[in-house]
Amino acid sequence: MHRAMGFATLALVTLAPLLIVIAAADPLGRGGFAAWLADGMGLSGRSARVLAEIISPPREVVGTTSLWGVVALAAFGIPFGGSVQVGYERTWNVPPGPWHRIWRQAVWLCVLTAYLYQEVLTRDAMHGPERITLSLATGVLFFWWGQRFLLGGQVRWWHLLPGALATMAGLIGLRAFSYFVFTPLIVDNAISYGTVGVVLIVESWLIGVGFVIFGGAMFGRWLLDHHGHRFTEDLPPRTGPDPPDRGG
């Protein structure tokens, strides 16, 4: 849980500003960052409009953001990728990668942005089973590849697949929970507390996302340890202290 809370904090203060700039510069005009967020949370109707009214920045955000500002946003997003990498390394009990492999975190961040963008891009272009199938396939592929890439190839592909499937299943459950719980809460909190109330709901949802990402990887490891004996002869051992934590 403490890693999920750290994930949510880093996502809000480092990833969100970067996604705001990217969404504002979107030439296709898919509704901006609020549309990205509403789609991820499964919001619709009045709750989505309330979120858009409070979260959406002006379009001038691109014109007022310098090149150095974009570079700084990208640089501050690196610790976000680093936090996910450390969580995966502790889950699989593998040694941390050297500092010069920070490029892996940058590439993972770019692919994450592309993954989120295509999710919004297909929201209006595809409907029903087609979009569900595409979202499931791209989600599993991203979390499968993301574990392998951030771990530097130290764990086999097939060992990582259960974690990717569990992560995607958890995100589906979180989306359903958000639809039934967070949708009315956003409207109520906007009336009662204003902007702060909406931000608290978004932060709570991000904590849930972090819990699912780390919990999915842990469940995949547990499943292989206890029920995947034919495929786990070369898994990293569970004994010994966890690898030391590190920043970035």
N, C-alpha and C positions, 0 to 999 in steps of 0.2 A: 504493500500500500504506500509506503514512503517513496518508493521509486515512481509509482503512478502519480503521486502528488508533485514530485519533482518534474516528471514528464509534462504535466499540465501547466506548471509554472513556466517552464522553458518554452512550451508551445505558445503560451499567451504573450510572453514578452520578447521572444526572438522569432518564432515562426510566423505568428500572425501579422506583424508589420511587413515582413517580406511578401507574404501572400496578398496583403492589401495592395502593395505596389504592383505586383504582377497582375492581379485581377483588374486594377484600374487601367492598366496598359493593354488589356485584352482587346484586340481589334474586333473581335466578334461580339463584344458587349453582352456577355452572358449574365449580367445582373450584378457584377462586382463581388466583393468578398462575402457580403451577407448572403448572396445566393449560394456560394460555396458552402458556407456554414449551415444554412438552412437545409441544403440537400444532404449534408453529412449527418445532421441531427434528425432528419426525417420530418421536418416541420412543414406545415402547409397552412394556407388560409390566414387567419388573423395573427397567429403566432409568428409566421414567417414575415408578415408585413411589419409587425412590431420590431422584430429583430433587424429588418432592413432599415427601418427608420432610425434606430439607435446606433447600429454598428456601421452602416455604410459611410465611408469617408467621401469627401467631394472628389469629383473627377480631376480637379486641379492637383491632386496629390502627386501625379506623375510629373507635372511641370515644376513643382516645388521640391522635388527630390533630385539631388545632384547625383552624378556618377559615383562620387565618393560615398554618398549616402546609401546607394544600392550595394556597393562593395561592403560597406560597414554592416548593412542588414544581413548580407550573405555570410559575412565573417561571424556575426553573432549567432547565426543559425547553426554554425558548426557544433557548438556545445550541445545543441539539441540532438543532433545525430550521434554525438559522443555518448550521451546518456543512454540512448537505445543500444549502442554498441556494448557498453559496459554491462547493461542488463543481460544481453545475450551471452556475453562471455562468462558471467557468473552462473547463468543457467546451465551452460554446457561445461563449466569448470575448465576453460581453456585459458592459456596465458594471454595477457593483453598484447595487442599489436604495438609495434614501436611507434614513436611519435610521428615519424615521417609518413605513416599510413593515414594521416589525417585527411588525405585526398579521398579516401573511401567514404568518410562522413560527408564530404562535399558532394560526391557523386550520388550517394544515397539521398541527400536532401533534394538534389535536382530531379531524381527519378520520382521521389515522393510528390514533388510539385506537379510533375507531368501526370502522375497517377490521379491526383486530385482534380487536375484540370480536365482530364478525359471523362471523369465521373460527371462533372458539371456539363461538359460538352454533349454527352449522350442523354442528359436528362430530358431535353425537349425533342431530340432527334429520334429516340427509340422509346418504346413503351412496352409494358407487359413482360411476357417471358423472354423476349429478345434482350431487353436491358438487364433483367435479372440474371440471365445467363452470362452476359458480358461482364457485369459487375462482379459476379462470383468468380469467373475465370481470371480476370485481371487482378482481383484482390488476392486470390490464392497465389498467383504467380508473383505478385509484388512481395508479399510477406515470405514466400519461399525463397525467392532470390535475395531479399533483404537480409535474411539471417545468414545465408551462405556468404554474401558479399562482405558484410560487416565482420563476420568471424574469420575473414581471410582464407576461406576454403579449408578451415581446420576440422570441419564436421561434414560428413558425407551428405549428398543431396537427399537421399532417401530417408536419412535420419531426421531431416528438417521438415519433411512434408507433413507429418502429423501436427506439428506445431503451427504450420501455416493454415492447415484446415481448421484447427481449433481456434486460431485467432479470427479467421473469417466467420466461423460460427458464433463466436462471442460478439463480434461487431454486429451481426444480424440481430442477436438478442438485445444488444444495447440500443440499436435503432428502434426496435419494437418498444423497449422500455421508454425511450425518449419520446416516441410518438404518443404514448398513453400518459406519461407522467410530466415530461418537460414541456410539452405543448401547452397545456393549461397553465403550468407554473410560470411560463414566460410572460403570458398576458397578465396574470395576477401580480407578479413581481414588478412588472413595468408600471402598473397602476399604483402599487404600494410603495415601491422604493425607487422607481425611475431607472436610470441607466445602470446604477450599481446593482440592482436586482437582476437585470438581464445578464450582466457580466458574471454574476455569481452562478447563474444557471449554466452559462457557457463553460465556466471553469469547472463546475461539477461534471459536466459532460466530458470534458477533456480528461479529468481524473479517471472517469470510466473507460475512456479510450486507452489511456496508459495502463490501467489494470488489465484490460483485455489483451493488449499487445504483449506485456510481460507474462501475464497468466497463461496465455495461449502457448507461448514458448515453453513455459514450465510444465504445462500439461502434456505437451508433446514429448518432452524429455521423460516425464514420469511414465507415460504410456509405453515408450520404448523400453524403459528399464524393467517394467513389470510384465509386459505382454508382447514384446517384440524380440524375444531371445534369438530368433533366427537371423535377425538383421543387426544385432547390437554387440557383436563380439569385439569390435574395435572402438566402442564408445569411450570417451575420456572418463577415467575413474572418478567416482564420487568422493573418495577419501581425500584428506588433506585440506588445508585452509583454502578459502576463496582467494582468487587473484586480487591484488590490491586495487582499490578504487583509484581513479585518476580523473582529472578534468579534461574536457575537450575530447 
